[in-house]
């Protein structure tokens, strides 16, 4: 199969653009998950502080 040079360049740039899109989606997913994880950590520590204060007030 003989592919002309412009078609080969078009195919290569198409694959590169698809790889960039997939990498972008993976990065967005990771960073979005990190923000969810950070929210869980901060809300957990706020609840722990309230429990700690409650224990100190009972003594």
ABEGO torsion letter per residue (X at the ends): XBBBAAAAAAAAAAAAAAAAAAAAAAAAAAAAAAAAAAAAAAAAAAAAAAAAAAAAAAX
